[in-house]
Amino acid sequence: MCTTTRIDLIGTGRRISDLRKERDLSIKEIQYVLGFNTPQAIFKWLRGDTLPTIDNLVVLAEIFDTTIDDILVISR
């Protein structure tokens, strides 16, 4: 039997939010590090509307001092 594995967008958004709070980082600080003009993309991640791109995941892992695997929430 084949099982479906996928990234849980809402769970990943919650994880990003938790990691941000654990590191005491503001949305504005993350926006600055990522070089975004506005925080809209970050809010979309936090709501689970979209996922960060691979290059943004690499930066998030660096600023959260964790791995991409720890940021992404996988549902099976």
N, C-alpha and C positions, 0 to 999 in steps of 0.2 A: 504494500500500500504506500502511496506517495503522500507525504505530508508537505504542507506549504510552510515555508519559512519566509518571514518578511520583517522589515523594520517597522516597529511600532512608532508612528510619528508622534502621537500624543505622549507616550511614555518617554520618548527621546526628548521631547520638549520639556517635560517635567525634570528629566535628568539634567539637562543643560541648566535649567533654573536652579536646581539643588546645588550643582557644582558652582554656579556663579555665586550663590549665597554663602556656600562654605568658604569660598575664597574672598568673600567680602568685596566683590566687584560690582560696579554699577553697570547698567546697560550702556551708559555713555562711555565708560572705560572700554568695554568690549567693542563698541562701535569705533572708537578711536584706534584701537589696536588693529582691527580688521580693515580700517581705512574707508569705512562707509560714510557717506554724506548724511544719511538719515538712519534711524534705528529700525525702520520698518521690517527689514529682513529678519532681524533678531526677534522681533515680536512675533513674526510668522513662525519661526522655529519654536518659540516658547508655547505658542498656541497649538502646535502640531499641524499647522497648515502646510508647511514645507520642511525639507531637511536642509542643513547646510551642505554646500558643495564640498567635495573632497578636500580642496585646498583650504577651505574655511574650517573643516573638521581638524585638519592638521594644526592649524593655528589655535583652535579651541583646546585641543589636547595639550598643546604647549602651555597655554596660559592657565589651564586648570591643573597642570602637572599630573596628567593622567594619559590614558591611551584612547584611541578612537573606539576600540572595543568597549571601553568603560562608558563612553558617552552614548553610543547607540544601544537602544533597547530592542532586542529581537523577540518576536513572538513566533511560536511554532504551532 
